[in-house]
Amino acid sequence: MDNSHFVKGVKAASLELVDISKKRVEASVKLVEARATELSPVNFGILKASNVSDVRLTGDEVVGLVGNTAQYAPFVHQGTGIYAVGGNGRKSSWKFFIPDRYGTKRWYVTKGQKPQPFLQRAISEKLPEIKKLLGGK
């Protein structure tokens, strides 16, 4: 008995399921990316404009990625110095100087910057919608 019709049907159904999954993951990452942009701790600028998302097919998985390409984004998101998430920052304050517009140097002291986890918050806030998009409850 020839089962080539069945095999072709299974392959077509598998491809269609991958396509549906990819579209749903794309919608999910765009949802998170848009919310992360809204939650970025500035009104405009490089950080806000650098939120990105992507969907990749890796083997038998559809993987959605959301991130920020600004070089300083990890420092804003995770914090610095004594405020860094997980204690991964400097343990004490530090000072540095910046020349002002009159050519004199001004000293600044900082303990770091508190984390502003805009990407993590976007994921947390949109999780119920993501579950619905992906077919969960």
C-alpha positions as CSV (number, residue, x, y, z in Angstrom):
1,M,0.0,0.0,0.0
2,D,1.3,3.4,-1.0
3,N,1.3,6.0,1.9
4,S,2.9,8.8,0.0
5,H,-0.3,11.0,0.3
6,F,-0.2,10.5,4.0
7,V,3.5,11.4,4.3
8,K,3.0,14.5,2.2
9,G,0.0,15.5,4.3
10,V,1.9,15.2,7.5
11,K,4.8,17.2,6.1
12,A,2.4,19.9,4.9
13,A,0.7,20.0,8.3
14,S,4.0,20.2,10.1
15,L,5.1,23.1,8.0
16,E,1.8,24.9,8.6
17,L,2.1,24.4,12.3
18,V,5.6,25.9,12.3
19,D,4.4,28.8,10.3
20,I,1.5,29.4,12.7
21,S,3.8,29.1,15.7
22,K,6.3,31.6,14.1
23,K,3.5,34.1,13.4
24,R,2.3,33.9,17.0
25,V,5.8,34.2,18.5
26,E,6.4,37.2,16.2
27,A,3.2,38.8,17.5
28,S,4.4,38.1,21.1
29,V,7.9,39.6,20.7
30,K,6.4,42.7,19.0
31,L,4.0,43.1,21.9
32,V,6.9,43.0,24.4
33,E,9.1,45.2,22.3
34,A,6.4,47.9,22.1
35,R,5.9,47.8,25.8
36,A,9.6,47.9,26.5
37,T,9.8,51.0,24.4
38,E,7.0,52.6,26.4
39,L,8.8,51.6,29.6
40,S,12.2,52.8,28.6
41,P,13.4,55.3,31.2
42,V,13.6,58.2,28.8
43,N,11.1,60.1,26.6
44,F,13.2,59.8,23.5
45,G,16.8,59.0,22.4
46,I,19.1,56.1,21.7
47,L,17.9,53.8,24.4
48,K,14.2,54.1,23.5
49,A,15.0,53.7,19.7
50,S,17.2,50.7,20.3
51,N,14.7,48.1,21.4
52,V,14.6,45.2,18.9
53,S,13.0,41.8,18.5
54,D,13.6,38.8,16.3
55,V,12.2,35.3,15.7
56,R,14.4,32.4,14.8
57,L,13.8,28.8,13.8
58,T,16.4,26.6,15.5
59,G,15.9,23.0,14.8
60,D,12.4,22.1,16.0
61,E,11.9,25.3,18.1
62,V,10.6,28.8,17.3
63,V,12.6,31.2,19.5
64,G,11.6,34.8,20.1
65,L,14.2,37.3,21.2
66,V,13.6,40.8,22.6
67,G,16.5,43.1,23.6
68,N,18.2,46.5,23.3
69,T,21.2,47.2,21.1
70,A,22.3,50.4,22.9
71,Q,25.8,49.8,24.2
72,Y,24.8,51.2,27.7
73,A,21.5,49.4,27.9
74,P,22.7,46.7,30.3
75,F,23.9,49.3,32.8
76,V,20.5,51.0,32.7
77,H,18.6,47.7,32.9
78,Q,20.7,46.0,35.5
79,G,22.0,49.0,37.4
80,T,25.6,49.8,38.4
81,G,27.7,50.0,41.5
82,I,26.1,49.1,44.8
83,Y,22.7,49.0,43.1
84,A,23.6,46.4,40.5
85,V,21.3,43.4,40.3
86,G,22.8,40.4,42.0
87,G,25.6,42.4,43.7
88,N,27.5,42.4,40.4
89,G,28.7,46.0,40.7
90,R,31.3,48.0,42.5
91,K,30.9,47.7,46.3
92,S,31.9,51.2,47.1
93,S,31.4,54.7,45.7
94,W,33.9,56.2,43.2
95,K,34.7,59.7,42.0
96,F,35.6,61.0,38.5
97,F,36.0,64.4,37.0
98,I,34.5,66.0,33.9
99,P,35.7,69.3,32.5
100,D,32.9,71.9,32.4
101,R,32.3,74.3,29.6
102,Y,34.7,76.9,31.2
103,G,37.7,74.5,31.1
104,T,37.7,73.7,34.8
105,K,37.3,70.2,36.2
106,R,34.5,69.2,38.4
107,W,34.6,66.2,40.6
108,Y,31.6,63.9,40.9
109,V,31.0,61.1,43.4
110,T,28.6,58.3,42.7
111,K,27.5,55.0,44.2
112,G,26.0,53.8,41.0
113,Q,22.7,53.8,39.2
114,K,19.6,51.9,40.4
115,P,18.3,49.3,38.0
116,Q,15.5,50.2,35.6
117,P,14.5,46.8,34.2
118,F,12.3,48.0,31.4
119,L,12.7,44.8,29.4
120,Q,11.9,42.5,32.3
121,R,8.9,44.6,33.3
122,A,7.6,44.5,29.7
123,I,7.8,40.7,29.7
124,S,6.1,40.4,33.1
125,E,3.3,42.8,32.2
126,K,2.6,41.2,28.8
127,L,2.8,37.5,30.0
128,P,-0.9,36.9,30.1
129,E,-1.3,38.3,26.6
130,I,1.6,36.2,25.4
131,K,0.1,33.0,26.9
132,K,-3.1,33.8,25.0
133,L,-1.3,34.4,21.7
134,L,0.7,31.2,22.1
135,G,-2.5,29.2,22.8
136,G,-2.0,28.8,26.6
137,K,-4.5,29.7,29.3
